[in-house]
C-alpha cells in the first residue's frame, strides 16, 4: 500500500497546477485524474479512510487497524507524493533564478 499511494498523491496535487491553466474544466480534470488513480490501483488517503471506516463500522477491523494499516500509510505516501515530488518540480522550474 505504501508505494501505491505516491502516484495518487502526485495526481491529486497536480489538480491545482492543471486547473490554473484550464478554465471551466474543473469537473473533467477531477474526473480524469481520479479515474487514473482508480485505473492504476493507487491508494489515496480520502478513499482509503472511507473504506477503513466502513470496515470499522461493519466490525471487520478495529480503529487501530484502520489507522495503522490503511489510513496512516496512505497519508504518509500521499504527502510524499504530493508535496515531495511537486517540491522537486517547483525547484527545477526556478533553480536557474536562484
N, C-alpha and C positions, 0 to 999 in steps of 0.2 A: 504494500500500500504506500510505503514511503516514496518510492520512485514514481509511482503513478500520479502523485499529487503535484509534482513540479510542473509538468506541462499545463495542467489545469490552472494553477496559479498564474502562470505566464499568460495564458489566453485570457483569463478574466482581467488581469491587469492591463492587457493590451486594449481593452474596450475603451478606456479613457483616451488613449492616443488615436485610436481609429475613429472614434466619434468626433474628435476635434476636426478631422478633415472631411467628414461626411455629414452633411446637413440633412435632416429629416429622414434618417435611415436607422434610427436607434433600435427599432423593433427587429429589423432584419439583421443588423450587426449582432445583437444579442442572441437571436435565434441561431444564426450560423455558428457563432463561437460556442454556445452551449451544446449544440448538436455535435460539433467537432470534439468536445470533451466527452460526450456520450459515446461517439464512434470509437474514440481512442481508448475507451475503457479507463479513463483517468478518474481521479477522485478529487472532488472539491469539498472543502470543509462544510459549506452550507448544505449541500446534498447529503454528505456523509452524516452530518448532525441530524438531519431529518430522519434518515434511515436508522441511525443509532437510537434516537428517542422513540421511534416506533417499536423497535425491538425491546427497549426497556419497558414501555407501556404494555407490551404483549407478554412480558415476563420471560423472554428468551435470554436476555443478558442483564447484568447489573449495571448500575450507573457507573461504577468504577471501570467495568469492562468497556462500556460505551466511550468513556473519556480516554482511557488508556490505549485502547486498541483501534479506535476508529477516529474520534474527533481530534485528539492531540497530534497524532502522526500526520493527518491531513492538514491541520492548521500549520504545523511547522514547515512542511514542504510547500504549502501554498504561499507562505511568507517568503520562503527561499526563492521559489519560482517567480512570484510576482515582484518582490522587492529586489532580490539579489540580481536576477537576470536583467531587469529593467535598469537597475543602477549601473550595470556594466554597459548597457546600450546607451544610456544617457551620457556616461563618461566618454564613451567612444565618439559621441557626437560633438562634445565640447573640448576634447583633450587638446586640440590644436590651439584653442584660445587660452588655455591655462598657462 
